[in-house]
Amino acid sequence: MGLIIQIMRLSDGKRKLMSVTEITGMEGQVVQMQEIFFFNRLHTTADGVVHGEFRASGLRARCLDEMTRRGIAYDTANFDPSRVLG
C-alpha cells in the first residue's frame, strides 16, 4: 500500500493539497498508479486568490480493504466524484 501526496504552492502563495495518488503495482519497470483525489482549480480572482475544490476522481482506492483490516474506518461516499470534499 503506497500513496503519493502532492502539495503545491499556488500563484497566490498558498499551499494546497493537489493530488492523492495510489501506487497500484508494477508492470515490468513501470510503476502503476491511479489518482484518487485532486484539486480542481476553478478560477483566480483579480487580486490573485486561487479558488477551487477538492474532488474524488471516481476511482475507489485499492488500499481501502487493507485499511479496513487494520481497523481504519473511511466513508466510501468520499469516492463519489459529484461531491465536493472538505
BAFI-3210 file (N, C-alpha, C; in Angstrom, 3 decimals, decimal comma, padded with zeros to 6 digits):
// residues 86
n [1|2|3|4|5|6|7|8|9|10|11|12|13|14|15|16|17|18|19|20|21|22|23|24|25|26|27|28|29|30|31|32|33|34|35|36|37|38|39|40|41|42|43|44|45|46|47|48|49|50|51|52|53|54|55|56|57|58|59|60|61|62|63|64|65|66|67|68|69|70|71|72|73|74|75|76|77|78|79|80|81|82|83|84|85|86]
n.u [000,859|000,741|000,841|000,911|001,286|000,650|001,617|001,328|002,629|000,614|-000,154|-001,051|000,436|-000,336|-000,258|-001,543|-003,216|-002,882|-003,156|-003,925|-002,528|-002,575|-000,299|-000,445|000,859|003,360|004,441|006,509|009,242|007,855|006,050|002,775|-000,021|-002,883|-004,917|-006,637|-007,839|-008,183|-007,279|-009,384|-008,947|-010,755|-011,013|-009,199|-009,175|-009,328|-007,540|-005,701|-006,202|-006,522|-009,157|-010,896|-011,813|-011,757|-011,878|-013,061|-011,705|-013,316|-012,439|-012,080|-010,066|-007,639|-006,363|-008,199|-009,394|-007,271|-006,931|-009,335|-008,976|-007,014|-008,393|-009,083|-011,470|-013,291|-015,250|-016,866|-018,395|-016,967|-015,604|-017,184|-017,410|-019,076|-019,318|-018,161|-015,253|-014,209]
n.v [-001,176|002,054|005,581|008,639|011,920|015,052|018,311|021,724|024,988|027,607|030,238|032,326|032,151|030,443|027,149|024,159|021,024|019,025|016,555|013,118|010,126|006,681|004,028|001,259|-000,980|-002,783|-002,861|-004,559|-002,517|-000,273|001,877|001,505|003,610|005,254|008,090|009,265|011,400|014,916|018,410|020,740|023,422|026,347|029,160|032,304|035,150|038,735|039,866|037,901|035,566|032,114|029,941|026,933|023,428|020,352|017,114|013,741|011,324|009,372|006,845|004,043|003,594|001,059|000,303|000,422|-001,919|-002,988|-000,958|-001,228|-003,792|-003,143|-001,716|000,896|003,155|004,440|006,715|005,665|007,157|009,372|008,836|009,524|011,270|013,445|014,883|017,634|017,782|018,461]
n.w [000,000|-000,999|-001,064|-002,832|-002,046|-003,219|-002,788|-003,500|-004,052|-004,854|-007,263|-005,682|-003,448|-001,435|-000,042|-001,338|-001,121|-003,821|-005,088|-004,534|-004,987|-005,682|-005,464|-007,415|-008,275|-010,176|-013,551|-015,211|-015,301|-014,774|-012,726|-011,639|-011,254|-009,767|-009,748|-006,967|-005,544|-006,262|-006,692|-008,044|-009,882|-010,072|-010,590|-010,634|-008,678|-009,270|-007,493|-007,270|-005,778|-005,590|-006,368|-005,770|-005,717|-003,900|-005,093|-005,678|-007,934|-008,845|-008,871|-006,806|-004,005|-003,945|-001,675|000,325|001,380|002,841|004,711|006,114|007,222|009,036|010,854|010,252|009,659|006,898|005,134|002,398|000,690|000,078|-002,236|-004,305|-007,246|-007,691|-005,403|-003,480|-001,630|001,734]
ca.u [000,000|001,518|000,148|001,718|000,553|001,294|001,253|001,953|002,399|-000,094|000,263|-001,398|001,365|-000,853|-000,009|-002,767|-003,126|-003,280|-003,457|-003,619|-002,387|-002,263|000,558|-001,230|001,704|004,436|004,352|007,918|009,954|006,985|005,167|001,380|-000,654|-004,194|-005,245|-007,858|-008,406|-007,440|-007,758|-009,901|-008,821|-011,915|-010,679|-008,346|-009,795|-008,500|-006,462|-004,753|-006,555|-006,941|-010,335|-011,105|-012,445|-011,108|-012,855|-012,623|-011,614|-014,310|-011,809|-012,034|-008,706|-007,438|-005,851|-009,309|-009,558|-006,186|-007,256|-010,408|-008,352|-006,230|-009,297|-009,216|-012,768|-013,300|-016,553|-016,689|-019,102|-015,962|-015,110|-018,174|-016,844|-020,006|-019,246|-017,007|-014,695|-013,682]
ca.v [000,000|003,275|006,765|009,813|013,142|016,188|019,629|022,702|026,409|028,202|031,595|033,267|031,926|029,429|025,749|023,363|019,621|018,984|015,232|011,903|009,065|005,393|003,121|000,035|-002,124|-002,606|-003,579|-004,515|-001,488|000,900|001,954|001,746|004,481|005,818|009,272|009,047|012,717|016,001|019,780|021,281|024,885|026,914|030,491|033,177|036,469|039,852|040,109|036,789|034,439|030,921|029,257|025,617|022,431|019,052|016,112|012,374|011,033|008,360|005,543|003,636|003,200|-000,377|000,111|000,522|-003,198|-003,085|-000,010|-001,846|-004,864|-002,522|-001,009|002,301|003,366|005,533|006,876|005,425|008,194|010,356|008,467|009,993|012,457|014,569|015,577|018,474|017,333|019,446]
ca.w [000,000|-001,064|-001,545|-003,131|-001,718|-003,877|-002,288|-004,387|-003,757|-005,981|-007,631|-004,614|-002,350|-000,510|-000,379|-001,420|-001,468|-005,222|-005,591|-003,785|-005,978|-005,092|-006,225|-007,525|-008,618|-011,162|-014,825|-015,591|-014,550|-014,738|-011,568|-011,997|-010,274|-010,090|-008,947|-006,189|-005,243|-006,912|-006,543|-009,301|-009,847|-010,754|-011,104|-009,827|-008,598|-009,743|-006,533|-007,333|-004,916|-006,327|-005,834|-006,349|-004,872|-003,840|-005,525|-005,970|-009,366|-009,170|-008,655|-005,401|-003,622|-003,736|-000,318|001,266|002,072|003,826|005,777|006,902|008,011|010,108|011,757|009,859|009,005|005,929|004,497|000,966|-000,063|-000,345|-003,564|-005,269|-007,893|-007,726|-004,108|-003,151|-000,350|002,669]
c.u [000,899|000,698|001,161|000,830|001,312|000,729|002,007|001,664|001,780|000,360|-000,088|-000,526|000,915|-000,477|-001,336|-002,404|-003,690|-003,748|-003,101|-003,663|-001,964|-001,344|-000,140|-000,391|002,783|004,080|005,738|008,630|009,122|006,059|003,760|000,719|-002,055|-004,464|-006,599|-008,585|-007,554|-008,081|-008,151|-009,891|-009,939|-011,618|-009,736|-008,978|-008,814|-007,340|-005,522|-005,070|-007,103|-008,124|-010,498|-011,749|-011,689|-012,172|-012,205|-012,584|-012,706|-013,758|-011,761|-010,632|-008,635|-006,981|-006,958|-009,525|-008,500|-006,442|-008,323|-009,853|-007,566|-007,084|-009,467|-010,527|-012,673|-014,657|-016,381|-017,476|-018,135|-015,357|-016,069|-017,666|-017,793|-019,994|-017,999|-016,537|-014,104|-012,673]
c.v [001,230|004,403|007,861|011,026|014,310|017,484|020,644|024,112|027,026|029,642|032,627|033,078|030,872|028,038|024,998|021,909|019,498|017,610|014,169|010,776|007,791|004,609|001,764|-001,188|-001,751|-003,406|-003,500|-003,523|-000,207|000,812|002,300|002,550|004,851|006,987|009,055|010,367|013,780|017,349|020,285|022,805|025,488|028,276|031,202|034,563|037,542|040,141|038,905|035,576|033,289|030,274|027,925|024,691|021,116|018,000|014,740|012,193|010,073|006,949|005,253|003,119|001,692|-000,666|000,151|-000,772|-003,376|-002,136|-000,597|-002,955|-004,316|-001,694|000,467|002,448|004,558|005,553|006,759|006,408|009,273|010,028|008,905|011,285|013,660|015,388|016,448|018,043|018,505|020,310]
c.w [000,000|-001,646|-001,810|-002,902|-002,340|-003,311|-003,128|-003,879|-005,006|-006,207|-006,569|-003,375|-001,351|-000,997|-000,340|-001,681|-002,879|-005,669|-004,564|-004,809|-005,283|-006,022|-006,228|-007,888|-009,608|-012,420|-015,432|-014,697|-014,384|-013,526|-012,060|-010,882|-010,731|-009,162|-008,286|-005,928|-005,925|-006,601|-007,921|-009,197|-010,688|-011,367|-010,144|-009,844|-009,063|-008,789|-006,397|-006,484|-005,774|-005,609|-006,539|-005,348|-004,969|-004,131|-005,676|-007,483|-009,807|-009,038|-007,164|-005,086|-003,374|-002,315|000,736|002,044|003,149|004,995|006,707|007,786|009,193|011,059|011,453|009,086|008,056|005,237|002,978|000,101|-000,546|-001,707|-004,671|-005,924|-007,969|-006,439|-004,033|-001,771|000,405|002,118]
res [m|g|l|i|i|q|i|m|r|l|s|d|g|k|r|k|l|m|s|v|t|e|i|t|g|m|e|g|q|v|v|q|m|q|e|i|f|f|f|n|r|l|h|t|t|a|d|g|v|v|h|g|e|f|r|a|s|g|l|r|a|r|c|l|d|e|m|t|r|r|g|i|a|y|d|t|a|n|f|d|p|s|r|v|l|g]
***
